[in-house]
Amino acid sequence: MKKQVTLTALALLTAFGASSAFAGGITVAEKDDAKLKLSGKGFLGFTQTDKAGTKTMGGNVDRFYVQAEYTKGKWKARVTTDVNNEQSHKDSNGDTKNLKRNMNVFLKYAFLEGNFSDAAQVRIGLSHTPWIDYEQHLWGHRYVAKVTSDHFKFDDSADYGLGLKGKLADGMVNYWVTATNGGGYGNPNQTGAVDLNSRVSIAPIKGLDISLQYRSGYRGKKTDSTVVLGSKETLTQVMASYGTKAFRVGANVINVKNQKNVSTAPKVTANALWATGKFNDDMGAFGKVETMKVSGAASKTTHTVAGIDFFVEKGITLTAAYDSTKDTASVKTTKMGLYSLVKF
């Protein structure tokens, strides 16, 4: 039996100062086959934004996650809190979501997982959706820019429901299928239908990843047995990427369709090319170009981001980056500054 190291609050403070706590968490209690581990991750920055000639600048906390994970035997329970001044935005159906939170702490994940074999793990609760977290791991720069499906609001990073995931063929294939409420982590309400969200990834050779996503549902908008015209949506995404310890390159193609009862049902397409790499143990660089188009409209948005990484300490990365978004009306938004990632 291992004695508890300290109280939870003190453990969090200790985690910041202990190099062994970075990038893997710190075990604060252990008894028999049960273990409690604390960890966290923060996205902190100081940036200047120029939008339509209006400049703003200053510091920001984009995200700060604090996580507790309890494991016992085949079971794991996890809770993750987050903090973010998340402004309102419109999803691909034009509906406003996630109103301003004024830096409130909120729940990002809270789930129970049973690990029955490599091929079958079951989750229930508020959990990651199958795609976004997976691509974020390959992209590695979420603290600067979201992955394409998240950036254009095609998908939510977490949702309430039930999931099944696992690895097959000696790890060459991994899959994740979920049935969720559809409204994302900011909308816990149950509705008249659940959404299907799934991903299958294949690694035929070392370093190569080919992934397919399929999502279908109402995104939390079906409130009764009556079908709401235009609210059901399907998304398909294909991604291919290749990488080594030194670099990774990737490409994405996304199609989103709103299933209206009319021939002019809008279709949205998006494409992305991205790359990330390390020059040495101290420096690296990355870049991404992604576009979004809406059928039947002269609408196109181009988003470009690039930066240089400085690996100042294990678990701490500082990044100087430039971010630009331009739409068909030539409305351009640029952002540049210093971003940081801290993991403990």
Secondary structure, DSSP 8 states (H G I E B T S, - for coil): -B---S-HHHHHHHHHH-GGGTTT-EEEEEETTEEEEEEEEEEEEEEEEEETTEEEEEEEEEEEEEEEEEEETTEEEEEEEEE-----EE-TTS-EES---TT-EEEEEEEEEEEEETTEEEEEEEEE-TTHHHHHHHH--TTT---HHHHTTSS-SEEEEEEEEEEETTTTEEEEEEEE-SS-TT-----SS-EEEEEEEE-SSTTEEEEEEEEEE-TT---SSS--TTT-EEEEEEEEEEE-SSEEEEEEEEEEEE--SSTT--EEEEEEEEEEEESSSSEEEEEEEEEEEETTTTEEEEEEEEEEEEEEETTEEEEEEEEEEEETT--EEEEEEEEEEEE-
